[in-house]
Amino acid sequence: MAFADLLEQVGSTGRFQVLHVILLCTPVFLMASHNLLQNFVAMVPPHHCSSHSNMSRTQLSPEEILQITVPLNEAGKPQSCQRYVAPQWHLLAQNGSSATERDYGAVLEGCVDGWSYNMTDMTSTIISDWHLVCDLRSLKQMGQTIYMGGVLVGALVFGGLSDRYGRRILLLISNLLMAVSGTCAAFSPSFSLFCLFRFGCGMALSGLGLNTFSLIVEWIPTRVRTFTGTATGYCYTMGQMLLPAIAYLITDWRWLTLAVSLPFYVFFLIAWWFHESSRWLAINNKPEQAVKMLKSVARFNGRHEEGEKINVKMLQESMKKELSCSQGPHSALDLFRTPRMRVMTFCLSATWLSTSFAYYGLAMDLQKFGVNIYLIQVIFGAVDIPAKVVVTVCMSFIGRRPSQCGALITAGVTILINILVPYDKQTVRTCLAVVGKGCLAASFNCCYLYSGELFPTIIRQSGMGWVSMMARVGAMVAPMVQLTGDHIPWLPGLIYGGAPILSGFAAVFLPETLGTHLPDTIQDVEDRGSGKTSKCPMPIKETMILQDTKVDLLKQAA
């Protein structure tokens, strides 16, 4: 009897699993909101230099004051970062003059009296509150980079701690950290403190993502892993579409930040109900607690008698091989100790880094498309729905590896094609970007499921933490790459498109996991890579149901 058989005995898809997955997936809606919050709280409103202080005493209208104090750019709009040293009174009689004629001989200066903002979409943003424009405009990208740095540190910290202390306790800490950090960020009196608390939100997001996924995948059977993993991904998709609705109703950045942070206090209270992973408990020499969890699940699923039959001896027999192979301390270094683990880790690292790098390169600069930001955010979220339907069917029928490779290469090619489209063709450029973003979303969906199936249980959290760290490295670099466009306009697109293509070819070297058991030990990974037969083969019942599930998934996707 394998652990999968014990899970079947207590009910592998009963009431417990349904409620367990629903409650774990609920915070994912607002995780998406935190991840993309910068699009709204750091929205750059149209702005120009404030007029000279003595202009307030004139009888001129605001439009006339603007005309004589701020020069026009090539598009005929007021310049954002310069004004005339002295008011150009003669311009009141030269309404039809070109920008060149208007500014001939005029002396310009910076915005010494501050800026005026046209707050049409948001009533306030961190840009308008702290004047992060002109010479300070790069601080907007730095703020997002610092947030992603928090996600990176969180992946390192929470990944290792979760393998040592358990999934549940780290999930509790992550929920509380998100609630407190988000609340403090909303009331930050300065940009530096805002960045500090957003760093905490980033750390919490990593802990939530890693432990949510592990608790889900370790309590469900093989036959529903694809469906459940995809459903979790759809929660993130719906969260992307929920964010613009919240931002449309709450146009002050402080209240918006608070609105997406307060629910985590409730999620913190709910998390006390979650059951620790019995897989983790058994492998970490806590068989009594593992049996207690299994019996609790059996009672919840209405299988009290079957649950009472389970004891420590039965659990140890079912996981005899895993327990013998998992003795001794384990760390993130185990990801690189053996040949197949090393190759697998490098390939997954490249896959996660490039997916996140290109994804956030597209998703975090929505204003450049010239479309209403609320609409484009909804479109960018909605495209994930068909993308994930397609990748779910592909993962279930043709396998994880070809799905991963195809999504990455298609995304890269789409982004590269966009370089050749003229900038005035905004509709075409937006459509190509939406397709590319959909492919990257599909790649992310595949990444989470594929990585969870590739890493063994004893270091799964360390492995997920490592690849999540690589993803955050990509997300941290992405905003900085956007700044290179000020010098070479086509360079960001080339980098964003080239990275996923290269990693798509690297993913070819990953083993296929369709229809296989979760590996529990490093030796399981090495045996799978060498083609050896597992000592704990898949139960016949589970193998038969897996084939039926393919058809069910296709019906649900349609």
C-alpha positions in Angstrom: 0.0 0.0 0.0 1.3 3.5 -1.0 0.4 6.8 0.6 -1.9 7.4 -2.3 -3.9 4.4 -1.2 -4.1 5.7 2.3 -5.5 8.9 0.9 -8.1 7.0 -1.1 -9.0 5.1 2.1 -9.9 8.3 4.0 -11.5 9.9 0.9 -9.2 11.6 -1.6 -11.9 13.8 -3.3 -14.4 14.2 -0.5 -15.9 17.1 1.4 -12.7 17.9 3.1 -10.7 18.3 -0.1 -13.4 20.5 -1.7 -13.6 22.8 1.3 -9.8 22.7 1.8 -9.1 23.8 -1.8 -11.8 26.5 -1.8 -10.5 28.1 1.4 -6.9 27.9 0.2 -7.8 29.4 -3.2 -9.8 32.4 -1.8 -6.8 34.5 -0.8 -5.3 34.0 -4.3 -7.9 36.5 -5.7 -6.3 39.3 -3.7 -2.7 38.0 -4.2 -3.2 39.0 -7.8 -4.4 42.4 -6.6 -1.2 43.0 -4.6 1.0 41.8 -7.4 -0.5 44.3 -9.9 -1.4 47.0 -7.4 1.4 49.2 -8.8 -0.5 49.7 -12.0 -3.0 51.8 -10.1 -1.4 53.2 -7.0 1.6 54.3 -9.1 -0.4 55.5 -12.1 1.4 58.5 -13.7 -1.2 61.2 -14.3 -0.8 63.9 -17.0 1.3 66.6 -15.4 3.2 69.8 -16.1 5.1 72.4 -14.2 3.2 74.6 -11.8 3.0 78.3 -12.9 5.1 81.0 -11.3 3.9 81.9 -7.8 3.0 85.5 -8.8 0.7 84.4 -11.6 -2.1 83.7 -9.1 -2.6 87.4 -8.8 -3.4 87.9 -12.5 -6.9 87.9 -14.1 -6.0 85.2 -16.6 -7.8 81.9 -16.9 -5.9 78.7 -16.0 -5.6 77.8 -19.7 -4.0 81.2 -20.5 -1.6 80.9 -17.6 -0.6 77.5 -18.8 -0.1 78.9 -22.3 2.4 81.5 -21.3 4.3 79.5 -18.6 4.7 76.0 -20.0 6.2 75.2 -23.5 4.6 72.5 -25.7 6.1 69.2 -26.7 6.2 67.8 -30.3 2.7 66.4 -29.8 1.4 69.9 -29.0 0.8 69.1 -25.3 2.4 70.9 -22.3 5.8 69.7 -21.5 6.0 67.6 -18.3 9.4 68.8 -16.8 10.1 72.3 -18.1 8.6 75.8 -18.0 9.6 79.2 -19.1 11.9 81.2 -16.8 9.6 84.2 -17.3 6.0 84.3 -18.5 5.8 84.7 -22.3 3.1 87.3 -22.5 3.4 87.6 -26.3 2.1 84.1 -26.7 -1.4 85.2 -25.8 -1.6 86.7 -29.3 0.0 83.7 -31.1 -2.4 80.9 -30.6 -1.7 79.4 -34.0 2.1 79.3 -33.6 4.0 76.0 -33.8 5.9 74.8 -30.8 9.2 75.7 -32.5 8.1 79.2 -33.2 6.6 79.7 -29.7 9.8 78.6 -27.9 12.3 80.3 -30.2 14.7 82.3 -28.0 12.8 81.4 -24.8 14.8 80.3 -21.7 13.5 77.2 -20.0 14.0 75.9 -16.4 12.9 72.9 -14.4 9.7 72.8 -12.3 11.0 74.8 -9.4 7.5 75.4 -8.0 6.3 71.8 -8.3 3.9 70.2 -10.6 0.2 70.3 -11.4 -1.6 67.0 -12.1 -4.7 66.1 -14.1 -6.3 63.5 -11.8 -8.9 62.0 -14.1 -8.5 58.3 -13.4 -7.3 58.4 -9.8 -7.9 61.1 -7.2 -4.4 60.4 -5.8 -1.4 58.2 -6.5 2.0 57.8 -5.0 3.3 59.7 -8.0 1.2 62.8 -7.3 1.6 62.6 -3.5 5.4 62.4 -3.6 6.1 63.9 -7.0 7.9 60.9 -8.5 8.2 62.5 -12.0 10.9 63.9 -14.2 14.2 63.4 -12.4 12.6 61.1 -9.9 10.5 59.0 -12.4 12.8 56.0 -12.1 11.7 55.7 -8.4 8.4 54.3 -9.7 10.3 51.3 -11.2 12.4 51.1 -8.1 9.3 50.7 -6.0 8.2 47.7 -8.0 11.7 46.3 -7.9 11.8 46.6 -4.1 8.4 44.8 -3.9 9.7 42.0 -6.1 12.8 41.9 -4.0 10.5 41.1 -1.0 8.9 38.3 -3.0 12.4 37.0 -3.7 13.5 37.1 -0.1 10.2 35.5 0.9 10.8 32.7 -1.5 14.2 32.0 0.1 13.0 32.3 3.7 9.6 30.7 3.6 10.6 27.9 1.2 13.2 26.5 3.6 11.3 27.2 6.8 8.2 25.5 5.4 10.2 22.3 4.8 11.5 22.4 8.3 8.5 23.6 10.3 5.5 22.7 8.2 3.2 24.3 5.6 0.4 25.4 8.0 2.3 27.5 10.4 4.1 29.4 7.6 0.8 30.0 5.9 -0.5 31.6 9.1 2.5 33.8 9.4 2.3 34.8 5.7 -1.4 35.8 6.1 -0.7 38.0 9.1 2.4 39.5 7.5 0.4 40.5 4.4 -2.4 42.0 6.5 0.0 44.1 8.7 2.4 45.2 5.9 -0.5 46.2 3.6 -2.1 48.2 6.3 1.1 50.0 7.2 1.8 50.7 3.5 -1.6 52.3 3.1 -0.7 54.8 5.9 2.9 55.4 5.0 3.9 59.1 5.3 6.9 58.8 2.9 7.9 56.8 -0.2 10.8 55.1 1.6 8.4 53.7 4.3 5.9 52.7 1.6 8.7 50.7 -0.1 9.7 49.1 3.2 6.1 47.9 3.9 5.6 46.8 0.3 8.8 44.7 0.7 7.0 43.0 3.6 3.9 42.4 1.3 6.2 40.8 -1.2 7.6 38.4 1.3 4.1 37.5 2.5 3.0 36.9 -1.1 5.8 34.3 -1.6 4.9 32.5 1.6 1.2 32.4 0.7 1.9 31.2 -2.8 4.3 28.4 -1.9 2.4 27.0 1.1 -1.0 27.3 -0.5 0.1 25.3 -3.5 1.9 22.6 -1.4 -1.1 22.2 1.0 -3.4 21.8 -2.0 -1.3 19.3 -4.0 -0.3 17.2 -1.0 -3.9 16.5 0.0 -5.3 15.6 -3.4 -4.8 12.5 -5.7 -2.9 12.4 -8.9 -6.0 12.2 -11.1 -7.2 15.7 -10.1 -3.9 17.5 -9.8 -4.1 19.1 -13.3 -7.7 20.3 -12.8 -7.1 21.6 -9.3 -3.9 23.3 -10.3 -5.6 25.0 -13.2 -8.6 26.1 -10.9 -6.1 27.7 -8.6 -4.6 29.5 -11.6 -8.1 30.8 -12.5 -8.5 32.3 -9.1 -5.4 34.4 -9.9 -6.9 35.3 -13.3 -10.2 36.4 -11.7 -8.2 38.4 -9.2 -6.6 40.3 -12.1 -10.1 41.2 -13.4 -11.3 42.1 -9.8 -8.5 44.6 -9.3 -9.6 47.2 -11.9 -13.2 47.0 -10.5 -11.9 47.8 -7.0 -9.6 50.5 -8.3 -12.5 52.1 -10.3 -14.6 52.3 -7.2 -11.7 53.4 -4.9 -9.7 56.0 -6.6 -7.5 57.0 -3.6 -4.3 54.9 -3.5 -4.3 54.7 0.3 -7.8 53.4 0.5 -7.2 51.1 -2.4 -4.1 49.5 -0.7 -6.1 49.1 2.5 -9.0 47.5 0.6 -6.9 44.7 -0.8 -5.0 44.2 2.6 -7.7 44.1 5.3 -9.2 40.7 4.1 -6.0 39.0 5.0 -6.9 39.4 8.7 -9.9 37.2 7.9 -7.8 34.7 5.9 -5.4 34.6 8.9 -8.3 33.4 11.2 -9.5 30.9 8.6 -6.0 29.4 8.2 -6.2 28.0 11.8 -8.6 25.4 10.5 -6.2 24.0 7.8 -4.7 20.5 8.3 -1.0 20.1 8.1 0.2 17.9 5.2 0.3 14.2 6.3 2.9 13.6 3.7 5.2 16.2 5.3 4.4 14.9 8.8 5.2 11.3 8.0 8.5 12.1 6.2 9.6 14.4 9.0 9.3 11.7 11.7 5.9 12.8 13.1 3.8 9.6 12.3 1.4 10.1 15.2 0.4 13.5 14.0 0.2 12.3 10.4 -2.2 9.5 11.5 -4.2 12.0 13.5 -4.6 14.2 10.4 -5.7 11.3 8.2 -8.3 10.2 10.8 -9.6 13.7 11.0 -10.0 13.9 7.2 -11.7 10.5 7.2 -14.3 11.7 9.8 -14.9 14.9 7.8 -15.4 12.8 4.6 -17.8 10.5 6.4 -15.4 7.5 6.4 -14.9 7.2 10.2 -14.6 3.4 10.1 -11.9 3.4 7.3 -10.0 6.1 9.2 -9.9 4.2 12.4 -8.2 1.3 10.6 -5.1 3.5 9.9 -2.4 3.4 12.5 1.3 4.3 12.7 2.5 0.9 11.6 0.3 1.0 8.5 1.6 4.5 7.7 5.2 3.6 8.1 4.8 0.5 6.0 3.1 2.5 3.2 6.0 5.0 3.2 8.8 2.6 4.2 10.9 3.4 1.2 10.3 7.2 1.5 11.1 7.2 5.2 14.4 5.2 4.7 15.5 7.6 2.0 14.6 10.8 3.8 16.6 10.2 6.9 19.1 13.0 7.7 18.9 16.8 7.2 17.9 18.3 3.8 18.5 21.7 2.4 18.3 23.7 -0.8 21.8 22.3 -1.6 20.1 19.0 -2.3 18.7 20.6 -5.5 22.2 20.4 -6.9 23.8 17.3 -5.4 22.7 14.7 -7.9 23.0 14.9 -11.7 19.3 14.7 -12.6 18.2 17.0 -9.8 20.9 19.5 -11.0 19.8 19.5 -14.6 16.1 19.7 -13.6 16.7 22.6 -11.2 18.7 24.6 -13.8 16.0 24.0 -16.5 13.2 25.0 -14.2 15.1 28.0 -13.0 15.5 29.3 -16.6 11.8 28.6 -17.3 10.5 30.5 -14.2 12.9 33.4 -14.6 12.1 34.1 -18.3 8.3 33.6 -17.8 8.2 36.1 -14.9 10.6 38.5 -16.6 8.5 38.7 -19.8 5.2 38.6 -17.9 5.9 41.6 -15.7 7.6 43.4 -18.6 4.2 43.4 -20.3 1.8 43.5 -17.4 3.4 46.3 -15.3 3.4 49.1 -17.9 -0.1 49.3 -19.2 -0.2 53.0 -19.8 2.1 52.7 -22.8 -0.7 51.1 -24.8 -2.8 54.3 -24.9 -6.0 52.4 -23.9 -8.1 53.1 -20.8 -6.1 51.5 -18.0 -9.1 49.9 -16.3 -10.1 48.3 -19.7 -6.6 47.1 -20.6 -6.2 45.5 -17.1 -9.5 43.6 -17.6 -8.4 42.5 -21.1 -5.0 41.4 -19.8 -6.8 39.4 -17.1 -9.5 37.9 -19.3 -7.0 36.6 -21.9 -5.8 34.2 -19.2 -9.1 32.3 -19.3 -8.8 30.9 -22.9 -5.0 30.6 -22.4 -5.4 28.4 -19.4 -8.2 26.3 -20.9 -5.9 25.5 -23.8 -2.9 24.7 -21.6 -5.0 22.5 -19.3 -6.2 20.4 -22.3 -2.6 20.3 -23.6 -1.1 19.3 -20.2 -3.7 16.5 -19.9 -3.4 15.0 -23.4 0.1 15.8 -24.8 1.9 16.3 -21.5 3.5 18.9 -19.3 6.8 19.3 -21.2 5.5 20.1 -24.7 2.9 22.4 -23.1 5.6 24.3 -21.3 7.9 24.6 -24.3 5.1 25.6 -26.6 3.8 28.4 -24.3 7.2 29.9 -23.9 8.3 29.9 -27.5 4.9 31.2 -28.7 5.1 34.1 -26.2 8.6 35.0 -27.2 7.8 35.0 -30.9 4.7 37.2 -30.4 6.7 39.8 -28.4 9.5 39.9 -31.1 6.9 40.4 -33.8 5.6 43.4 -31.9 8.9 45.1 -32.3 8.3 45.4 -36.1 4.8 47.0 -35.6 4.9 50.8 -35.9 4.1 52.7 -32.6 1.1 54.4 -34.1 -0.6 51.0 -34.7 -1.7 50.9 -31.1 -4.5 48.4 -31.7 -2.2 45.9 -33.4 0.5 46.3 -30.8 -2.1 45.8 -28.0 -3.5 42.7 -29.6 -0.1 41.1 -30.0 0.8 42.0 -26.4 -2.4 40.4 -25.1 -1.6 37.2 -27.0 1.9 37.2 -25.6 0.6 37.8 -22.1 -1.9 35.0 -22.5 0.9 32.6 -23.5 3.0 33.7 -20.5 0.0 33.2 -18.2 -0.3 29.7 -19.6 3.4 29.1 -19.0 3.0 30.2 -15.4 0.1 27.8 -14.9 2.2 25.0 -16.3 5.2 26.1 -14.2 3.4 25.8 -10.9 2.0 22.3 -11.6 5.0 21.0 -13.4 7.5 22.1 -10.7 5.3 20.7 -7.9 5.3 17.3 -9.7 9.1 17.3 -10.4 10.4 18.2 -6.9 10.3 15.5 -4.3 8.3 15.9 -1.1 11.3 16.2 1.3 12.6 19.3 -0.5 9.5 20.4 -2.5 9.2 23.6 -0.6 12.9 24.3 -1.0 12.6 23.6 -4.7 9.5 25.7 -5.1 11.2 28.5 -3.1 14.2 28.3 -5.4 12.4 28.6 -8.6 10.1 31.2 -7.2 13.2 33.1 -6.2 14.4 32.9 -9.8 11.0 34.2 -11.0 11.3 37.2 -8.7 14.8 37.9 -10.0 13.2 38.1 -13.5 10.4 40.3 -12.1 12.9 42.6 -10.4 15.0 43.0 -13.6 11.9 43.6 -15.8 11.2 47.2 -14.7 14.8 48.2 -15.1 14.9 46.8 -18.7 12.0 49.2 -19.5 14.3 52.1 -18.7 16.6 51.1 -21.6 13.8 52.0 -24.0 14.7 55.7 -23.4 17.9 55.1 -25.3 17.1 52.2 -27.7 13.3 51.9 -28.2 13.4 48.3 -29.6 15.8 46.9 -27.0 13.2 46.0 -24.2 11.1 44.1 -26.7 14.1 42.1 -28.0 15.1 41.1 -24.5 11.5 40.3 -23.3 11.0 38.2 -26.4 14.3 36.4 -26.6 14.4 35.2 -23.0 11.3 33.0 -23.2 12.4 31.5 -26.5 15.7 30.4 -25.0 14.1 28.9 -21.9 11.5 27.2 -24.0 14.3 25.1 -25.6 15.8 24.5 -22.2 12.5 23.0 -21.0 13.0 20.2 -23.5 15.4 18.6 -21.0 12.8 18.2 -18.3 11.3 14.8 -17.7 7.6 14.2 -18.4 5.3 13.8 -15.3 1.9 13.2 -16.9 0.1 10.4 -14.9 3.0 9.8 -12.5 3.1 9.8 -8.7 4.6 12.7 -6.8 8.2 11.8 -6.0 8.8 11.7 -2.2 12.6 11.4 -2.2 15.6 12.5 -4.2 16.1 8.9 -5.2 12.7 8.8 -6.7 13.8 11.6 -9.0 17.0 9.9 -10.0 15.1 6.6 -10.6 12.5 8.3 -12.8 15.2 10.0 -14.8 17.0 6.7 -15.3 13.9 4.9 -16.4 13.8 2.6 -13.4 10.4 1.3 -12.2 9.2 2.9 -9.0 9.0 0.7 -6.0 5.6 2.3 -5.2 3.7 1.9 -8.5 0.5 3.8 -9.2 -2.6 1.9 -7.9 -4.6 0.2 -10.7 -7.7 2.1 -9.6 -6.0 5.4 -9.8 -4.5 4.6 -13.2 -8.0 3.7 -14.7 -9.6 6.9 -13.2 -6.8 9.0 -14.7 -7.8 8.0 -18.2 -11.5 8.9 -17.5 -10.4 12.3 -16.0 -8.8 13.3 -19.3 -12.2 13.2 -20.9 -13.8 15.0 -18.0 -11.2 17.8 -18.2 -11.9 18.2 -21.9 -15.6 18.6 -21.2 -15.1 21.1 -18.4 -12.6 23.1 -20.5 -15.2 23.3 -23.3 
